[in-house]
Amino acid sequence: MSNTAEISLPSIITAVANSEFEGFVAGTLYGQGWSIIFRALDAQSLKEFVAHNPEESLNALLIYSPDLPGFDPDFITQISKSLRQSVGFSPDAKVREAFPGVFNIPANVNELVSVVRGFVRAPMVRPTTMDQKISRRAKIIGIGSTSSGAGATTVAINLAMEISLLGRDVLLLDADVRRPSIAFLLALRNLKSESTWLTIAEHFSAGEITREHLMQFDEYILPALSTFDFIVIDLGSLEKISDSLTDRRWASTLIHWSCDNADELIFVGRADNLGAYRIGNMVKTFALLKIPAKINVLLNYKLRSRNSTERESSFLSAIAPLKPSRILTLPKDCRDVDKAQRESATLIDINERGLLRKAIARIAVEVVG
């Protein structure tokens, strides 16, 4: 079997009793790019469609309501064997307990898409349920780069540190599972072997997500959501985020989870020709997705020159379709960054008065509010 991403166009079968809710589901998912291949009126019509269309059914996600005629837990268990996945929705808590894989009725488009995305991808990380979202304490900030070397990890480390210095409990998560670097940059030995996270300073903890953590991600993330005030996630490169609806690689699951659950996403990019080109490609598809998080764009390595102003204009034009909540800038400060890496330290440890450190500190104040 190939190790490349298993990508296929998702298809949907609806079997929902309430016509208004069925229209909401079908219309929303069609608008997000899914193909609605059948709308069942009862268990018998669904059974007949699956029997006559076995290949299409094997790639289909069934969205159902348990109150449809002929539906019971045994029927769902049997019919699901001929489908890619099945997910149900019901407002009745007792019904949700009786049927496998049934969620509460989503309150809006974002909640519906968040749940359905997870089942289409069949990931190890399921979307956080609506009830879990209500009870969480932590504000989640996902930070990703529009291209390699844009500085997302530096921003994540130092933003987490600055938030902790404001007296808030912060967890810094390395979710760049293919190229983790936080443990190396902060000299945290055996970080990936920890079952949870390490406290590395007052109000400041760090963790590294591995494939093993993803296998039991709920057990990892739910305690963190109630323990910390902020969770800052280093997502690595987001260049291929346009595949998020269908990409089933385990390495992409934290990007998907953050898109569904983060309060803020920060895209870090550089205003050079390649940076503008890459973010332009990313934006084309990403701007069409329904993401509940506020999107911020951070322009790194800002310089003062005529040529840099022209490049920044190109960069800003490229990100316009995202309609970001904020556009942030950071000055270029290679000397302090290099020294911090050599000494396995944060910027405030290297130079409290450095321009880059002070700029990130100002962003932290805005984040904390």
N, C-alpha and C positions, 0 to 999 in steps of 0.2 A: 504493500500500500504506500502511496506517495506521502511524504512528510509535508508537502505543501498544504496551504489552506484549502479546506474543503468548502467550496463556495458554490451555491446554487441559488437560483431565483426562488424566493419563498412563495408559497401558495397557501391560501386560507380556505377552510370550509367552515361556514357558520351553521350553527344549529341552536338558535336562540328563540325562545317563545315570545318575548316582548318585542314587538315590531319596532318600537322606537329605539330601544337599546341595540337591536340588531342593525338598524340603519346607521346608528352612531359608530358601531364597531366596523361595519363594512366600509362606510364612507371614510372613516379616519385611516384605516389601514390601506385602502386603495390610494388615498392621497399621499401616503408614505412610501408607495412603491410596491406593495404587496398585490398579488393577483388573487381575486376572489373567484374560485373555480366552482363552488357549489353552495347553495343555501338550502339546507335541509329543513323540512317542516315537521318531521317526526323521526323516530328511531328507524322505522321501516324504510323511509326514503333515503336516509343516510346509509343504511346497510346495503341497499340496492346500488347506490352510487359507488360505494367502495368496492363491491363485488365486480362491477362492470368496468371500473377504472383503477385497477390495482397499482399501476406504475405511478399515476398522478397522486394517488392516495398516500403512497409511501413517502412522498416528499411534501405532504400537506400537514398543516397545523389545524387541528379541530378546535374551534372556539364554541363552547356550548353553554347552555343554561340547564341545570338539572330538572327544571319543571317542564321540559319539552315532553310530549307524549311518548311513552315507551322507554324513557331514560331511567336507569337505575345504576347503582355502582357496578354491578356485574356486567351490564351492557357496555359501560364505559371501559372497563378493564379489557373486555374482549375486542371491542372495535379499535381500541388504541393499538393493538398489536399490528393492525394493518395501516397505521398512520405514523407519521414522523413524531408527532407529539400531540397531546390534547391538554387544553386548559379550560376550566370552567369559571363562571362568575355567578354569584348569588348573594343577595342581601341578607339571607337567613343564616345565622351562625350555626344552627343545628345541621342544616343542609351541608354547609362547608365541612363540617366534621365527618359527615357520612360519605361524601364523595372525594375521591383522590384528586389532588391538584386543582382545588377550587378556591378562588380569591373573592374578596368582597368586591362589590361593584365599584369600578374606578370612578373617581370624582371628576376627572377631566381627561383631556387628550394625553397629557404627559404621563399620567398614571397608567392608562391603557397601553400606550406604546412601550413604557418601561417594562411591564410584565410580559407583553407579547414578544418583544425583542429577545428576552432571555430564553424563551421556549423555542423560538425559531433557530437560534444559534445552538441550542442544546448545550449551554456552557456548564462548567463546574460551579460558577458563581451565579446564583439566582438573583434577580432583582430584589431589593429590600421591599418587604410588603408594606402596605399602607399603614398598618398598625405599628410596625417597627419605626417608620418615619416619624410618627406622632410622638413617640416616647424618647427619641434620641436627644442627647445633650449636645453632641459635637456639631460644629459647623465644618463642612468638608470643602477643602480647596484643592482642586486638581491642577497641577502645573505640568504642561507639556511643551515640547519644542516643535517648531514648524520645520526644522531641519537639524541635522546633527551639528553639535558644536555651538548651538545658539545660546547656551547658558542656563537651561531650565534647572539643572541640578544645583548649580550655584545659587540660583534664586530660591529654590525650595529649601535648601539647608539654611540659608541666612534669613529667609522670611520666618521660618519656624523658630529660629533662635530669637529673633526680634520680638515675635509674639510672646514667647516665654518670658522675656525680660519685662513685658508689660503685665506680668503676673497671671497669665492664662496658661492652663495646662495644655500642652501641645504634643501630639504624636506625629513624627515625621516618618512617612512610609516610603520605602524604595519599591516602587511597583514596575520599574523597568526590568522585567524579569530576564530579558536576554542580555542586558548590559548593566547589571547593578553596579553602583559606584559609591553610594553613600558610606558603606562600611569602610571602604578603602580611604575615602577622602577625610573621614573623621577618625580613622584608626580604631574602628570598633571590631575587634576580633570575634569571630564566630557569631556574628549578628544573624546570619541566615539559619543557623542551627537552633536559635531560640524558638520556643513554642509560641511566645507572644512578643513582647518588646522589652527593650532595655531602657532604664532611666539613666541618662547621661549627664544631666544637669538639673538644677532646680526648675521644676515645671516643664522639663524638656525630656521626651523619650523618643526612641527611634526603633523601627522595625524594618525587616526586609521580607517581602512576599516571595515565597518560593512555590514551586508546583505542589509541594506537599501541603502548604498553607491553603492553596486554592481548593484542594480536595475537601477541606473542612472550613471554608471561608466564613460561614455564619458564626462558627464557634470562635473565630479570630476577631471578626469585625464588630459583632454585637456588643461584647464587653467594652471595646474601644469607644463605641458610640456613646456609651453611658459614663465612661471614665474621664474623657478629655473634653476640653472646651473647643479645641480645634484639631482637625486631622489634615495635615498637609501631605499630599500625595505627589511624588515625583513619577510622572507617567512615561517619561522618555519621549521618543519621537512620535508625533501624531500625523506624520505625512500621509499615512494610508488609512486615516480614520474614516474615509468615505466607505470603507468596506464594513463598517460597524454593524450593519443590519444583517449581514450574512457570514461574516468571518467567524469560523468556529475554532480557531487555534487557541490553545490554552493561554498562550502568551499575550493574547489581546483582551482577556476577560476583565482585567482591572481597568482598561480604558473604557470598555463598555459599561462596567459597573459605575465608574465615575461619571460618565455621561448621563446615566440614569439617576444618580443619587447625590452628586456634588451640588453644593450651594453656589460655588463659583468655579469657573474654569479659566485659567490664565494661559494664554498662548504666548510663548516667548519666541521672538524672531529677531533677525538681523536685517538692517536696511541696506543690504548689498543686492546686486543684481540676482544672484542665485537665491537669496532669501525671499525676495519679492516674487520670483518665479515659483518657488516651492509653495509658499503660502497661497498664492493665487490658485494653484492646482487643488490644494486642500479645500479652499473656501468654496469652490464651485459646487461640490456635493454637500459639504458640511452645512452650508447656509440653508439647505432644504430640509434638514432634519429637525425634528421637534426635540429640543433639549431643555429641560427645566432649569438648568443652571444659568446664572448670569455669566456672560462671556466677556472677559477682559483681554485686551491685547497689550503685551509688554514689548516695547521696542528697545532692544539691548544694544550696547556699544554705540550710543548716540555720540556723534562728533559735531564739532562746529566748523563747517566749511560749506562753500557753495555747492560742491559736488555731493556732499552728504545730504544737503537739503533736497536736492533733486531726487536722490535715491529714496529718501524718506517719503517724499510725495508719491513715488511709485508704490512703495510699501503700503502707505495709507490707502491708496486707491484700490490695492489688491484686497485689503481686509474690509472694505466698505460693505460688501454684501452680508457680512456677519452681524452688522449693526451692534458693535460691542458697547457694553455699558460704560466702559472706561478704556482710554488709551493711555498707558503708562510708559514712561521712558526711564532708562538707566544710563548713566554715563559710562564711558569706557575706562576701566581701571585695571589693566592687565597686571600691573606690578603687585597690587594687593591680592588679586585673585591667585596669582602664581605663588606668592608667599604663603597664603592660606593653605594651598594644596601641599606645598613642601612641608609645612609644619602641622598638617592635619588639624587645622583650626578653622574657626569661623572668622568672618571679616572683622567683627568687633574685637576679637582677640588680637588681631594683627594691627589694626589701625582704627581706633574708635572714631577718629575724625575724618576718616577717608570718605571721599565723595560717594562712592558706590555704597558703602555701609550706611551712610546717612540717608541715601535715597531709598534703600530697602527698609530702613527704620520708619520712614515716613509712610511707606505703603502699609507696613504693619499697623501703624496707628489708624489708618483708614479702614483696614480690615477689621480690627477690633471694635472700632466705632466709639 
